[in-house]
Amino acid sequence: MTTESEKFEKYAQEWWNPAGKLFSLHRINPLRFDYFSGKCGELSGKRVLDIGCGGGLLAERFAASGAAVTGIDLSPVAVDAAKRHANETGLSIDYRLASPAKLVNEGPAPFDIIVCAEVLEHVDDLNGFLRDSLSMLKEGGLFFFGTINKTFKARVLALFVAEDVLGMVPRGTHDYNRFIRPSVLKEILERNGVFIEELKGMTYDPLRLEFRISNDTSVNYLGYARKR
């Protein structure tokens, strides 16, 4: 387990509490799933890998839409929470305590879709993490991502405002040094034969107290890429 994954060990009872410490994930989950699924076409029968699945918020959405979902995470607490909730909702999801490196070493497992949302900014070795992850993506498969830009605006809004002022995420969740510029992500993806097809922002509207998809990628951004 990495130091970053240890941050989430204390959230055993929080993953599925929409009013708890991880409430912001519940706010953005429908938005990001609608965006991702809208690019997928028919999900029934598709093999989906959710990397850094946490308590399973996205994994369950994909499974409920008919996909065959594997979810992996380095937090035993998160994986246990995900398994418990899937059992309660009657969804069949293959949850594993594993990293991409461990999963890829188990043998060929080509996925139609790989999802990596709100995870990349917690990774120690981004190059190695993406190399292992993308090696499990089929040719023509889609890679969905969501992370935080490395800008001054993101430092102010995603760290100081979101953590210290509004308490939208627990204090200490993020480290500015781990934030990722889209140009850096694009370069790593292309080295692995994966090319970005769309990049969008995910912007918080303080008047409506909600997130929306926008063209402003200066703080949070998400998008998708295709393996060629």
Beta strands, then each sheet from edge to edge (+ up, - down):
strand 1: 47-51
strand 2: 68-73
strand 3: 94-97
strand 4: 111-117
strand 5: 137-148
strand 6: 194-205
strand 7: 210-214
strand 8: 220-227
sheet 1: 3+ 2+ 1+ 4+ 5+ 8- 6+ 7-
end
